[in-house]
Amino acid sequence: MSGGSRAAAGAVHPAVWRTAALVLWPLAAGTLLHLLVESATGEAGDLRILWRSAASLASGGPLYDPGHEYLYPPVSGWVLAPLGLVPFRVAGTLVAAASVAAVVLSVLLLLRTTAGVRLRTPQGSALAAGTLLLVALSRPVAGLLRLGNVDLLLLLVLTVAIVLLGRGRDAPAGLLLGAACAVKPVLLPALVALLLLGRTRALAAGGAALLALTAAGFLTVPDAAVFTRDVLPLLAAGNRAELAPYDRSVSGAVDQLGLPAPVGLALRAAVLAAACWLARRCRGRPRAAAEALPLVLVGSFAAASFAWADYGAYLLPLLFTVGRADSLVRAWPAWAGVYLAATTDAWHVQQLPQAPDTLLRLVPLWGWLLVLGTCVVRELRGRGDVRGRPDP
């Protein structure tokens, strides 16, 4: 049988893809709708903190609360102030709807621009629905929605910036990332990735936007000094003590497992160095931004003084490169790591002794490290010895 005949014999009939889309779209839409309703009507603890501080600032009061629950830079208060002008349930509904829309847009953009999937074809439609279903069921996305967190909006910002960088539009991409960092610095490692990729124009634009908005916040928010005086030292020390059991960074793992502090410093340095080395190696590649920015972000989260498990959502752009033969995540250990990073807290077993229980609680961190480790091995081995081979 010739190569063409074998390909034809192995091809999936369009009717199969249409049937898959017929099944998967209602499942994906229903799951996303369920999460939206749950987020809009639930406690949404993170959003309540943001809403309370935004309402205070909008009414002429301070932005930062005495308990230091509000941890964002000063300019974020003005960005969130409109939410403080409406009742909490209205704000929750708006943020939930915007977050679900951000997830959908991120997935569709990544499928089209990074994975090269045509969404109007039967195959593309089925892949889009299946991907949205899996993403909606993942721990990071579901967790962020339930908490009313804004990180899913930042995921869309990261996705759009990656798309712009792929099209050579460095200045708009940098401006977008810099503005997002001024509101919530969780994307700051992405600016480091721009430096490692040699995208100096994007870095300059991002730095300018970050500095300008940060200065505007400090000049206009009445209690802006609290951020530098109290909030930054708190974050540098690993956040509040009562949140230590939820820390999924290497630093948190070292503390929870009772390991020596020098071991923790060495591990944190190694993880960050590996992520930066990978990003530098991506320089000049067709999907460099989609690989480098998520890798540096997740490496930085693991090496930080504190990290939430839900930060695994920022791995998403990297995962969409798997369709390329030379993808860093085109290996089963990487996807075992994705599973660990995306799984729920069902791994937690209360009856276990403390050490095994702690190891299970840290499953998201083990997932991040497994993904990073697989990428390092793939790069050292020449990405599976497929550098000169076309994509399948």
N, C-alpha and C positions, 0 to 999 in steps of 0.2 A: 504494500500500500504506500502510495507517495505521501510526501509531507503534507501537501494540500488536502489529500483525501483524509489523512489522519486528523487534521485540524477540523475539517468539516464534520467528521464523525464525532469528534469530541465537543463540538459546539453545542451550546444550550439553545434550544428552540425558543424564539421570542415569546411563544405562548406560555412557556414555563416561567419566564421572567414576569409576564403580565399577571399570571396567577399569583406569583410570589408578592408582587406589588399589591394586588387585590387583598391579600391576607395581611400584609405587613403595615400598610398605611393606617387602617383602623386601629391596630394595636399601638403603633407609634403615637398617633394623634390622641388616643384615649389615655395613654400613659402620661403624655405631656399635659393634657388637660387635667388629669388627676393631680399632678404635681402643682399645677398652677392654682387649683382650688385649695389644695392643702396649704400652700404657701400663703395665699391671700387670706385664709380664715384661721390659720394657726397662730402660734405664739410669735414666730418670726423674731427671735431674741436679738439677733444682730441688727435688724432693721429698727427695732424699738429704740435701741441705743442711738442710732443715727437720727431717727425721727425726733427724739426728745431733745437732742443737742441742736438740731436744725431749727426746731420750733423756738428754742430759747434764743438763738442768735437772731432769728427773724423778728422776734418781739423786742429786740434791743438788749437781751441779756447775754451772759457769757456762753461761749461755745463748749468749753471743757467743764465736765462735771467734777465734783470733789473726789469721787472714787476712781477717776481716771479710766472710765470705761470707754470713753470716746478717744480713739487713738490716731485719728487721721490728721494730716497737716491742716493749717488754718484755712487755706483757700477752699478746702472741701466743704466747709460750712456754708459758703455762699452757693456752691453747686447744689448742695442738698437742701438749702433753705426753702425752695418751693414745696418740698414734701412736708415741711413743718407747718405750712399754711393750711393743710387739709387734715381731716381726721385720720387717725392711725390706720383704720381699715381701708380707707381710700388710698392712702400712701402704699399700704401693703399690696393692694390689688394692682396699682400702677407698676410697682417694682417687680412683682411676680410676672405680670404680662410682658414687661420689657425684658426680663431675664429669659423667659421662655422664647421670646422672639429672637433674642441674642443667640441662644443655643441653636435654634433652627438655622438662622442666617450663617452662623459660624460653620456648621456642618455642611450646608449647601455650598458655601464659598470654597471650603477646603476640598470638597469632592470635585468641584469644577476646576479649580486652579492648581491644586496640589496633586490630586489623584487622577486628574484628567478624565473624570466621569461625565458623560453627557446626560444631564438630568432628564431630558425629554425622550430618551430612548427607554424601552421596556426594562432593559438591564439597569440603566441609571436610576430609574424610578424605584425599582426594587432595592437597589443598593442604598439609595437615600433613605427609604423607609426603614430598612433594617438597621442602618447606622444610627438613625435618630432613636429607634427603640432601644438599642444597646446603650447609647449615651444617656438616655433618660433613666435607664435602670441602674446606671453606675452610681457608686457612693458619692463621688465628688459633686456631680451635677445635682442629684437628688438632695444631698445634704445642704448645698448652697441655697437651693430654692426653699427648702424648709426653714432655713434660718433667715431668709429675706436678705441675704448677703448680696453685695453689688459686684462680686468677682466675676460673675457670668457676663456682665456688661464689659468688664475689662478683658475677658476672653475674646469677645467680639472685637474690641480695640486691637488686641494682639493679632487676631486673624486678619483684620483689614490691613494692618501695618505690614504683615508678612506678604499679603497679596500685592500691596504697593511696592514693596522692596523687590518682589519678583518681576515687576514691570518696570523697574528702574526709576520709580518715582520716590527717590530717597527723602527729599525735603518734606513732602506731606506725611510720609511714614514717620519720620523723626518727630515732626510737630505733634502728631497724634500720640505717640508714645510718651513724649515729654509732658504733654498736657495731662495724660492719664497718671503719670508718676507724681505730678504735683497734687493730684486729688488723693491718690492712694499709692504709696511708694512700692507696692508689691511688684510692679513691673520694672523697677530700677535695674535689675540684672539684665533686662533686655537691652538697655543702653550700653552695658558692658559688652554684650554680644555684638552690637554694631561696631564697637571698637575692634573687637577680635576679627570681625569680617572685613575690616578696612573700609566700612561705609561711613567715612568721615563727614560727608555732607549730611547724612541722616543724623549722625551723632551731634553735629553742631546745631542742627535745627531742634533736636530733642532737648539738648542742654539749654538752648535759649528759651524755649517754651517753659521748661521746668523752672528756670531761674526767674523768669518774668512773673509767672503765676504764683510762685512761692513768695516772691517779694510783695506782690499785690495782697496776698493773704496776710502776711505779717503786718502790712501797713494799715489794713482795714478791719481786721478782727480784734476786738478790744482786749481779749486775754490771750493773744497769740503767744506771748512769752511762756505760757504754761507748756506749750509743745516742746520747746527746747529745754526748759528747766526741769520738767517732770516726766513728760511722755517719752522722750528719746532715751533717757537713762533707764526707764522702766522696760522699754523694749530691748535695749542692749543687754539687760540683765536676765532676759528670758520671760518677760511678761509677768503677770501676777502669779503668786505662789499657788493659788487655788486652781489655776489652769494647767499646772504641771502634768497631771495625768493625761491631758489631751495633746501634749507636745509630741510631734512625730519627727522632730529633727534628730540628727546624730547627737547633738548636745543633750536633748531630752532623753534619748536612749541611754547615753552614758550615765546620766543622773539616776534614771529609774533602775538601771541594772547595777548601780554601785561601782562602776569602773573608775579607775584613776583619771583625774582631770587631764594629765598630759596625753593619755590615750585618746581622749575626746578631741583635744586640739589637733593631734596628728591625723585622726580620721577626718575631721572637718576640712583640714587643709588638703588632704588627698582627694576627697570628693570634689571640692571646688576646683582643684587643679585639673582633675580628669575632665570635668565638664567644660572648662575653658580650653583645654587642649583639643577636645573634640570640636568645639566651635571654631577654633583656629584652623583645624584641618578641613572644615567645610568650606573655607574661603574659596570663592571662584566656582563652586559647584552650582548646577542648575537649581537645586532646591535648598540652597545654603541657609536662607532665612528660616524656612520651615523646620530645618533641623537644628540650627545653632541657637535660635532664641528660646525654644522650649527646653533644650538641654541645659543652657546656662541658668534658666529660671529654676528648673527642678534641682539642679546641682546646688544652687544658692539656697533654696529652701532647706535642703538636707543639711547644708553647712551652717545654717543660721542659728541664732540662739533660741528660736522658737518657730515652729511651723505647724499649721493645721493639716490634717489628712486631706481636706477638700482641695488643697492647692494642687493635687494631682490632676485637676482639670486642665491645667496649663500644658500638660503633655499632649493634648489633643492634636495640634498641628503636626507634630512629629509623627504621630501614628498614621496619618494620611499619606505619608511617603512610602508605606509598605508595598504599594503596587510597583515600585521601581525595583529593578533587579539589584541595584547597588544601595538600597536603603539600609540605614544603620539598624532598623528594627525588623529587618527581614530574617528573623531567626526565632525559633520557638521560645528560647529563654526570655527574650524581650517581652513576649506576650504572656508568659507566666508572670513576669513582673507587672505587666499591665493589670492582670487579674488581681494580684495582691494589692495593687494601688487602688483598684476600683471596687474591691469587694466591700461588703458591709461589716458592721461590728458583730456579726453572727459568730465570728471566730472567738469572741470573748466567752470564756467559760468560768463562771464564778467559783466553781468548786475546785479549780486547779490551785496548786501552790503559787506563791507570789511570782517566782521567777518565770515559770512557763506561761503564766497568765500575762505577765508583762511582755514577753516575747510575742504573744498573739496580739496584744494591743498595738504593738509596733509594726504590724503587718504592712501598713501603707509605706513605711520607711523602707522595709525590706524590698517592696516592689520597686520603689524609686531606684534603689541601689542596684537591683537586678537589671533594670532597664539600662542604667548608665554603664554597668559592667559589661553587658552584652554589646552595647555600642562601642565601647573601648576595644573589645575583642574583635568585633567586626572590622573596625578601622585598622587595627594592627595586622589583621589577616588580609587586608586589601578589600574589605567589604565583600567577602565571599568569593574573591578572585573573579569579579564580574565587571571590573572597571571599564573594560573595552567592549563589553557585550551589550547589545541593545536590549531595551526592556521587552519582556514577553508580551 
